[in-house]
Amino acid sequence: MARSLVIKVTAGSDDPERCNQAFTVAAAALASGVPVSLWLTGESAWFALPGRAKEFALPHAVPLADLFDAVLAGGRVTLCTQCAARREITVDDVIEGVRIAGAPTFVEEVTTEGAQALVY
């Protein structure tokens, strides 16, 4: 079985370097043929909303919107259920292709044979 990555990003604009690293690793892994599941938790939950990734800027980094588009196109993006609820984000609010799921789904993904979990 091929190795896959489950990447949980907990940071957003509050910690831009850590946030951008998660998206960069996810996009690089996909470009290398590695299956990726990216989880938006904490402050990164806001990126599930249209236009939010375009507002993010970090000098000397690939634009977050470009990285996010690459992950959406080639991987899976999940918004944490509790994180969405705390921010009053509903399934009707999120970008097409983003699903909302909780801890049981996360645990299922990270315990799948061949999966490697990374948390940023």
Chimera marker file (.cmm) of the C-alpha trace (Angstrom):
<marker_set name="trace">
<marker id="1" x="0.000" y="0.000" z="0.000" r="1" g="1" b="0" radius="0.5"/>
<marker id="2" x="1.268" y="3.480" z="-0.895" r="1" g="1" b="0" radius="0.5"/>
<marker id="3" x="2.067" y="5.846" z="1.935" r="1" g="1" b="0" radius="0.5"/>
<marker id="4" x="-0.366" y="8.739" z="2.399" r="1" g="1" b="0" radius="0.5"/>
<marker id="5" x="-0.253" y="11.958" z="4.400" r="1" g="1" b="0" radius="0.5"/>
<marker id="6" x="-2.921" y="13.297" z="6.716" r="1" g="1" b="0" radius="0.5"/>
<marker id="7" x="-1.995" y="16.890" z="7.471" r="1" g="1" b="0" radius="0.5"/>
<marker id="8" x="-3.748" y="18.808" z="10.232" r="1" g="1" b="0" radius="0.5"/>
<marker id="9" x="-3.208" y="22.556" z="10.097" r="1" g="1" b="0" radius="0.5"/>
<marker id="10" x="-4.156" y="24.347" z="13.303" r="1" g="1" b="0" radius="0.5"/>
<marker id="11" x="-2.771" y="27.775" z="12.442" r="1" g="1" b="0" radius="0.5"/>
<marker id="12" x="-4.074" y="30.516" z="10.217" r="1" g="1" b="0" radius="0.5"/>
<marker id="13" x="-3.201" y="34.182" z="9.993" r="1" g="1" b="0" radius="0.5"/>
<marker id="14" x="-2.293" y="33.997" z="13.688" r="1" g="1" b="0" radius="0.5"/>
<marker id="15" x="0.833" y="31.975" z="12.798" r="1" g="1" b="0" radius="0.5"/>
<marker id="16" x="1.410" y="32.501" z="9.072" r="1" g="1" b="0" radius="0.5"/>
<marker id="17" x="4.656" y="30.571" z="8.694" r="1" g="1" b="0" radius="0.5"/>
<marker id="18" x="3.310" y="27.417" z="10.324" r="1" g="1" b="0" radius="0.5"/>
<marker id="19" x="0.103" y="27.711" z="8.308" r="1" g="1" b="0" radius="0.5"/>
<marker id="20" x="1.939" y="28.153" z="5.027" r="1" g="1" b="0" radius="0.5"/>
<marker id="21" x="4.265" y="25.230" z="5.788" r="1" g="1" b="0" radius="0.5"/>
<marker id="22" x="1.297" y="22.881" z="6.113" r="1" g="1" b="0" radius="0.5"/>
<marker id="23" x="-0.190" y="23.927" z="2.780" r="1" g="1" b="0" radius="0.5"/>
<marker id="24" x="3.248" y="23.846" z="1.101" r="1" g="1" b="0" radius="0.5"/>
<marker id="25" x="3.942" y="20.301" z="2.313" r="1" g="1" b="0" radius="0.5"/>
<marker id="26" x="0.467" y="19.183" z="1.231" r="1" g="1" b="0" radius="0.5"/>
<marker id="27" x="0.881" y="20.627" z="-2.276" r="1" g="1" b="0" radius="0.5"/>
<marker id="28" x="4.437" y="19.278" z="-2.620" r="1" g="1" b="0" radius="0.5"/>
<marker id="29" x="3.325" y="15.809" z="-1.544" r="1" g="1" b="0" radius="0.5"/>
<marker id="30" x="0.507" y="15.806" z="-4.085" r="1" g="1" b="0" radius="0.5"/>
<marker id="31" x="2.890" y="16.969" z="-6.805" r="1" g="1" b="0" radius="0.5"/>
<marker id="32" x="5.077" y="13.988" z="-5.881" r="1" g="1" b="0" radius="0.5"/>
<marker id="33" x="2.176" y="11.563" z="-6.202" r="1" g="1" b="0" radius="0.5"/>
<marker id="34" x="1.524" y="11.127" z="-2.479" r="1" g="1" b="0" radius="0.5"/>
<marker id="35" x="-2.177" y="10.973" z="-1.499" r="1" g="1" b="0" radius="0.5"/>
<marker id="36" x="-3.026" y="13.859" z="0.861" r="1" g="1" b="0" radius="0.5"/>
<marker id="37" x="-5.860" y="14.634" z="3.233" r="1" g="1" b="0" radius="0.5"/>
<marker id="38" x="-5.641" y="18.179" z="4.639" r="1" g="1" b="0" radius="0.5"/>
<marker id="39" x="-7.598" y="19.003" z="7.799" r="1" g="1" b="0" radius="0.5"/>
<marker id="40" x="-8.492" y="22.623" z="8.565" r="1" g="1" b="0" radius="0.5"/>
<marker id="41" x="-8.714" y="23.132" z="12.329" r="1" g="1" b="0" radius="0.5"/>
<marker id="42" x="-8.441" y="26.083" z="14.681" r="1" g="1" b="0" radius="0.5"/>
<marker id="43" x="-7.788" y="29.356" z="12.906" r="1" g="1" b="0" radius="0.5"/>
<marker id="44" x="-7.186" y="27.628" z="9.567" r="1" g="1" b="0" radius="0.5"/>
<marker id="45" x="-10.924" y="26.843" z="9.537" r="1" g="1" b="0" radius="0.5"/>
<marker id="46" x="-11.503" y="30.273" z="8.006" r="1" g="1" b="0" radius="0.5"/>
<marker id="47" x="-9.765" y="29.163" z="4.790" r="1" g="1" b="0" radius="0.5"/>
<marker id="48" x="-12.740" y="26.896" z="4.037" r="1" g="1" b="0" radius="0.5"/>
<marker id="49" x="-14.669" y="30.066" z="3.153" r="1" g="1" b="0" radius="0.5"/>
<marker id="50" x="-14.524" y="31.549" z="-0.353" r="1" g="1" b="0" radius="0.5"/>
<marker id="51" x="-11.878" y="34.240" z="-0.779" r="1" g="1" b="0" radius="0.5"/>
<marker id="52" x="-10.204" y="33.807" z="2.612" r="1" g="1" b="0" radius="0.5"/>
<marker id="53" x="-7.058" y="32.116" z="1.264" r="1" g="1" b="0" radius="0.5"/>
<marker id="54" x="-6.567" y="35.031" z="-1.163" r="1" g="1" b="0" radius="0.5"/>
<marker id="55" x="-6.428" y="37.429" z="1.805" r="1" g="1" b="0" radius="0.5"/>
<marker id="56" x="-3.482" y="35.539" z="3.339" r="1" g="1" b="0" radius="0.5"/>
<marker id="57" x="-0.001" y="36.858" z="2.550" r="1" g="1" b="0" radius="0.5"/>
<marker id="58" x="3.441" y="35.669" z="3.570" r="1" g="1" b="0" radius="0.5"/>
<marker id="59" x="6.601" y="37.141" z="2.021" r="1" g="1" b="0" radius="0.5"/>
<marker id="60" x="8.712" y="34.752" z="-0.071" r="1" g="1" b="0" radius="0.5"/>
<marker id="61" x="5.996" y="32.091" z="-0.081" r="1" g="1" b="0" radius="0.5"/>
<marker id="62" x="3.768" y="30.667" z="-2.774" r="1" g="1" b="0" radius="0.5"/>
<marker id="63" x="0.347" y="32.331" z="-2.400" r="1" g="1" b="0" radius="0.5"/>
<marker id="64" x="-1.846" y="30.306" z="-0.070" r="1" g="1" b="0" radius="0.5"/>
<marker id="65" x="-4.739" y="30.450" z="-2.535" r="1" g="1" b="0" radius="0.5"/>
<marker id="66" x="-2.575" y="28.678" z="-5.154" r="1" g="1" b="0" radius="0.5"/>
<marker id="67" x="-1.507" y="25.997" z="-2.668" r="1" g="1" b="0" radius="0.5"/>
<marker id="68" x="-5.088" y="25.527" z="-1.480" r="1" g="1" b="0" radius="0.5"/>
<marker id="69" x="-6.351" y="25.190" z="-5.065" r="1" g="1" b="0" radius="0.5"/>
<marker id="70" x="-3.708" y="22.523" z="-5.731" r="1" g="1" b="0" radius="0.5"/>
<marker id="71" x="-4.742" y="20.564" z="-2.644" r="1" g="1" b="0" radius="0.5"/>
<marker id="72" x="-8.435" y="20.849" z="-3.520" r="1" g="1" b="0" radius="0.5"/>
<marker id="73" x="-7.721" y="19.645" z="-7.051" r="1" g="1" b="0" radius="0.5"/>
<marker id="74" x="-5.618" y="16.654" z="-6.111" r="1" g="1" b="0" radius="0.5"/>
<marker id="75" x="-6.354" y="15.759" z="-2.511" r="1" g="1" b="0" radius="0.5"/>
<marker id="76" x="-9.070" y="15.922" z="0.097" r="1" g="1" b="0" radius="0.5"/>
<marker id="77" x="-9.817" y="18.932" z="2.313" r="1" g="1" b="0" radius="0.5"/>
<marker id="78" x="-11.804" y="18.581" z="5.505" r="1" g="1" b="0" radius="0.5"/>
<marker id="79" x="-13.020" y="21.255" z="7.896" r="1" g="1" b="0" radius="0.5"/>
<marker id="80" x="-13.258" y="20.131" z="11.520" r="1" g="1" b="0" radius="0.5"/>
<marker id="81" x="-16.869" y="19.883" z="12.703" r="1" g="1" b="0" radius="0.5"/>
<marker id="82" x="-16.278" y="21.573" z="16.070" r="1" g="1" b="0" radius="0.5"/>
<marker id="83" x="-14.055" y="24.264" z="14.578" r="1" g="1" b="0" radius="0.5"/>
<marker id="84" x="-16.746" y="25.064" z="12.020" r="1" g="1" b="0" radius="0.5"/>
<marker id="85" x="-19.467" y="25.172" z="14.672" r="1" g="1" b="0" radius="0.5"/>
<marker id="86" x="-17.452" y="27.518" z="16.912" r="1" g="1" b="0" radius="0.5"/>
<marker id="87" x="-17.110" y="29.895" z="13.975" r="1" g="1" b="0" radius="0.5"/>
<marker id="88" x="-20.717" y="29.420" z="12.823" r="1" g="1" b="0" radius="0.5"/>
<marker id="89" x="-19.515" y="28.022" z="9.481" r="1" g="1" b="0" radius="0.5"/>
<marker id="90" x="-21.992" y="25.669" z="7.838" r="1" g="1" b="0" radius="0.5"/>
<marker id="91" x="-21.800" y="23.284" z="4.904" r="1" g="1" b="0" radius="0.5"/>
<marker id="92" x="-23.561" y="25.947" z="2.821" r="1" g="1" b="0" radius="0.5"/>
<marker id="93" x="-20.738" y="28.424" z="3.518" r="1" g="1" b="0" radius="0.5"/>
<marker id="94" x="-17.690" y="26.413" z="2.472" r="1" g="1" b="0" radius="0.5"/>
<marker id="95" x="-15.866" y="26.209" z="-0.838" r="1" g="1" b="0" radius="0.5"/>
<marker id="96" x="-17.064" y="23.436" z="-3.119" r="1" g="1" b="0" radius="0.5"/>
<marker id="97" x="-15.010" y="20.327" z="-2.463" r="1" g="1" b="0" radius="0.5"/>
<marker id="98" x="-14.467" y="20.994" z="1.255" r="1" g="1" b="0" radius="0.5"/>
<marker id="99" x="-16.230" y="18.538" z="3.521" r="1" g="1" b="0" radius="0.5"/>
<marker id="100" x="-17.036" y="18.951" z="7.210" r="1" g="1" b="0" radius="0.5"/>
<marker id="101" x="-16.182" y="15.991" z="9.436" r="1" g="1" b="0" radius="0.5"/>
<marker id="102" x="-15.126" y="15.290" z="12.994" r="1" g="1" b="0" radius="0.5"/>
<marker id="103" x="-12.729" y="13.373" z="15.173" r="1" g="1" b="0" radius="0.5"/>
<marker id="104" x="-13.997" y="9.874" z="14.270" r="1" g="1" b="0" radius="0.5"/>
<marker id="105" x="-13.177" y="10.514" z="10.603" r="1" g="1" b="0" radius="0.5"/>
<marker id="106" x="-9.785" y="11.986" z="11.488" r="1" g="1" b="0" radius="0.5"/>
<marker id="107" x="-8.943" y="8.961" z="13.644" r="1" g="1" b="0" radius="0.5"/>
<marker id="108" x="-10.031" y="6.623" z="10.852" r="1" g="1" b="0" radius="0.5"/>
<marker id="109" x="-7.728" y="8.390" z="8.390" r="1" g="1" b="0" radius="0.5"/>
<marker id="110" x="-4.665" y="8.525" z="10.633" r="1" g="1" b="0" radius="0.5"/>
<marker id="111" x="-4.970" y="4.878" z="11.652" r="1" g="1" b="0" radius="0.5"/>
<marker id="112" x="-5.239" y="3.594" z="8.092" r="1" g="1" b="0" radius="0.5"/>
<marker id="113" x="-2.316" y="1.372" z="7.178" r="1" g="1" b="0" radius="0.5"/>
<marker id="114" x="0.398" y="3.409" z="5.489" r="1" g="1" b="0" radius="0.5"/>
<marker id="115" x="-0.880" y="6.780" z="6.705" r="1" g="1" b="0" radius="0.5"/>
<marker id="116" x="1.473" y="9.344" z="8.200" r="1" g="1" b="0" radius="0.5"/>
<marker id="117" x="-0.058" y="12.167" z="10.240" r="1" g="1" b="0" radius="0.5"/>
<marker id="118" x="1.563" y="15.602" z="10.419" r="1" g="1" b="0" radius="0.5"/>
<marker id="119" x="0.302" y="18.433" z="12.599" r="1" g="1" b="0" radius="0.5"/>
<marker id="120" x="1.174" y="22.072" z="11.971" r="1" g="1" b="0" radius="0.5"/>
<link id1="1" id2="2" r="1" g="1" b="0" radius="0.2"/>
<link id1="2" id2="3" r="1" g="1" b="0" radius="0.2"/>
<link id1="3" id2="4" r="1" g="1" b="0" radius="0.2"/>
<link id1="4" id2="5" r="1" g="1" b="0" radius="0.2"/>
<link id1="5" id2="6" r="1" g="1" b="0" radius="0.2"/>
<link id1="6" id2="7" r="1" g="1" b="0" radius="0.2"/>
<link id1="7" id2="8" r="1" g="1" b="0" radius="0.2"/>
<link id1="8" id2="9" r="1" g="1" b="0" radius="0.2"/>
<link id1="9" id2="10" r="1" g="1" b="0" radius="0.2"/>
<link id1="10" id2="11" r="1" g="1" b="0" radius="0.2"/>
<link id1="11" id2="12" r="1" g="1" b="0" radius="0.2"/>
<link id1="12" id2="13" r="1" g="1" b="0" radius="0.2"/>
<link id1="13" id2="14" r="1" g="1" b="0" radius="0.2"/>
<link id1="14" id2="15" r="1" g="1" b="0" radius="0.2"/>
<link id1="15" id2="16" r="1" g="1" b="0" radius="0.2"/>
<link id1="16" id2="17" r="1" g="1" b="0" radius="0.2"/>
<link id1="17" id2="18" r="1" g="1" b="0" radius="0.2"/>
<link id1="18" id2="19" r="1" g="1" b="0" radius="0.2"/>
<link id1="19" id2="20" r="1" g="1" b="0" radius="0.2"/>
<link id1="20" id2="21" r="1" g="1" b="0" radius="0.2"/>
<link id1="21" id2="22" r="1" g="1" b="0" radius="0.2"/>
<link id1="22" id2="23" r="1" g="1" b="0" radius="0.2"/>
<link id1="23" id2="24" r="1" g="1" b="0" radius="0.2"/>
<link id1="24" id2="25" r="1" g="1" b="0" radius="0.2"/>
<link id1="25" id2="26" r="1" g="1" b="0" radius="0.2"/>
<link id1="26" id2="27" r="1" g="1" b="0" radius="0.2"/>
<link id1="27" id2="28" r="1" g="1" b="0" radius="0.2"/>
<link id1="28" id2="29" r="1" g="1" b="0" radius="0.2"/>
<link id1="29" id2="30" r="1" g="1" b="0" radius="0.2"/>
<link id1="30" id2="31" r="1" g="1" b="0" radius="0.2"/>
<link id1="31" id2="32" r="1" g="1" b="0" radius="0.2"/>
<link id1="32" id2="33" r="1" g="1" b="0" radius="0.2"/>
<link id1="33" id2="34" r="1" g="1" b="0" radius="0.2"/>
<link id1="34" id2="35" r="1" g="1" b="0" radius="0.2"/>
<link id1="35" id2="36" r="1" g="1" b="0" radius="0.2"/>
<link id1="36" id2="37" r="1" g="1" b="0" radius="0.2"/>
<link id1="37" id2="38" r="1" g="1" b="0" radius="0.2"/>
<link id1="38" id2="39" r="1" g="1" b="0" radius="0.2"/>
<link id1="39" id2="40" r="1" g="1" b="0" radius="0.2"/>
<link id1="40" id2="41" r="1" g="1" b="0" radius="0.2"/>
<link id1="41" id2="42" r="1" g="1" b="0" radius="0.2"/>
<link id1="42" id2="43" r="1" g="1" b="0" radius="0.2"/>
<link id1="43" id2="44" r="1" g="1" b="0" radius="0.2"/>
<link id1="44" id2="45" r="1" g="1" b="0" radius="0.2"/>
<link id1="45" id2="46" r="1" g="1" b="0" radius="0.2"/>
<link id1="46" id2="47" r="1" g="1" b="0" radius="0.2"/>
<link id1="47" id2="48" r="1" g="1" b="0" radius="0.2"/>
<link id1="48" id2="49" r="1" g="1" b="0" radius="0.2"/>
<link id1="49" id2="50" r="1" g="1" b="0" radius="0.2"/>
<link id1="50" id2="51" r="1" g="1" b="0" radius="0.2"/>
<link id1="51" id2="52" r="1" g="1" b="0" radius="0.2"/>
<link id1="52" id2="53" r="1" g="1" b="0" radius="0.2"/>
<link id1="53" id2="54" r="1" g="1" b="0" radius="0.2"/>
<link id1="54" id2="55" r="1" g="1" b="0" radius="0.2"/>
<link id1="55" id2="56" r="1" g="1" b="0" radius="0.2"/>
<link id1="56" id2="57" r="1" g="1" b="0" radius="0.2"/>
<link id1="57" id2="58" r="1" g="1" b="0" radius="0.2"/>
<link id1="58" id2="59" r="1" g="1" b="0" radius="0.2"/>
<link id1="59" id2="60" r="1" g="1" b="0" radius="0.2"/>
<link id1="60" id2="61" r="1" g="1" b="0" radius="0.2"/>
<link id1="61" id2="62" r="1" g="1" b="0" radius="0.2"/>
<link id1="62" id2="63" r="1" g="1" b="0" radius="0.2"/>
<link id1="63" id2="64" r="1" g="1" b="0" radius="0.2"/>
<link id1="64" id2="65" r="1" g="1" b="0" radius="0.2"/>
<link id1="65" id2="66" r="1" g="1" b="0" radius="0.2"/>
<link id1="66" id2="67" r="1" g="1" b="0" radius="0.2"/>
<link id1="67" id2="68" r="1" g="1" b="0" radius="0.2"/>
<link id1="68" id2="69" r="1" g="1" b="0" radius="0.2"/>
<link id1="69" id2="70" r="1" g="1" b="0" radius="0.2"/>
<link id1="70" id2="71" r="1" g="1" b="0" radius="0.2"/>
<link id1="71" id2="72" r="1" g="1" b="0" radius="0.2"/>
<link id1="72" id2="73" r="1" g="1" b="0" radius="0.2"/>
<link id1="73" id2="74" r="1" g="1" b="0" radius="0.2"/>
<link id1="74" id2="75" r="1" g="1" b="0" radius="0.2"/>
<link id1="75" id2="76" r="1" g="1" b="0" radius="0.2"/>
<link id1="76" id2="77" r="1" g="1" b="0" radius="0.2"/>
<link id1="77" id2="78" r="1" g="1" b="0" radius="0.2"/>
<link id1="78" id2="79" r="1" g="1" b="0" radius="0.2"/>
<link id1="79" id2="80" r="1" g="1" b="0" radius="0.2"/>
<link id1="80" id2="81" r="1" g="1" b="0" radius="0.2"/>
<link id1="81" id2="82" r="1" g="1" b="0" radius="0.2"/>
<link id1="82" id2="83" r="1" g="1" b="0" radius="0.2"/>
<link id1="83" id2="84" r="1" g="1" b="0" radius="0.2"/>
<link id1="84" id2="85" r="1" g="1" b="0" radius="0.2"/>
<link id1="85" id2="86" r="1" g="1" b="0" radius="0.2"/>
<link id1="86" id2="87" r="1" g="1" b="0" radius="0.2"/>
<link id1="87" id2="88" r="1" g="1" b="0" radius="0.2"/>
<link id1="88" id2="89" r="1" g="1" b="0" radius="0.2"/>
<link id1="89" id2="90" r="1" g="1" b="0" radius="0.2"/>
<link id1="90" id2="91" r="1" g="1" b="0" radius="0.2"/>
<link id1="91" id2="92" r="1" g="1" b="0" radius="0.2"/>
<link id1="92" id2="93" r="1" g="1" b="0" radius="0.2"/>
<link id1="93" id2="94" r="1" g="1" b="0" radius="0.2"/>
<link id1="94" id2="95" r="1" g="1" b="0" radius="0.2"/>
<link id1="95" id2="96" r="1" g="1" b="0" radius="0.2"/>
<link id1="96" id2="97" r="1" g="1" b="0" radius="0.2"/>
<link id1="97" id2="98" r="1" g="1" b="0" radius="0.2"/>
<link id1="98" id2="99" r="1" g="1" b="0" radius="0.2"/>
<link id1="99" id2="100" r="1" g="1" b="0" radius="0.2"/>
<link id1="100" id2="101" r="1" g="1" b="0" radius="0.2"/>
<link id1="101" id2="102" r="1" g="1" b="0" radius="0.2"/>
<link id1="102" id2="103" r="1" g="1" b="0" radius="0.2"/>
<link id1="103" id2="104" r="1" g="1" b="0" radius="0.2"/>
<link id1="104" id2="105" r="1" g="1" b="0" radius="0.2"/>
<link id1="105" id2="106" r="1" g="1" b="0" radius="0.2"/>
<link id1="106" id2="107" r="1" g="1" b="0" radius="0.2"/>
<link id1="107" id2="108" r="1" g="1" b="0" radius="0.2"/>
<link id1="108" id2="109" r="1" g="1" b="0" radius="0.2"/>
<link id1="109" id2="110" r="1" g="1" b="0" radius="0.2"/>
<link id1="110" id2="111" r="1" g="1" b="0" radius="0.2"/>
<link id1="111" id2="112" r="1" g="1" b="0" radius="0.2"/>
<link id1="112" id2="113" r="1" g="1" b="0" radius="0.2"/>
<link id1="113" id2="114" r="1" g="1" b="0" radius="0.2"/>
<link id1="114" id2="115" r="1" g="1" b="0" radius="0.2"/>
<link id1="115" id2="116" r="1" g="1" b="0" radius="0.2"/>
<link id1="116" id2="117" r="1" g="1" b="0" radius="0.2"/>
<link id1="117" id2="118" r="1" g="1" b="0" radius="0.2"/>
<link id1="118" id2="119" r="1" g="1" b="0" radius="0.2"/>
<link id1="119" id2="120" r="1" g="1" b="0" radius="0.2"/>
</marker_set>
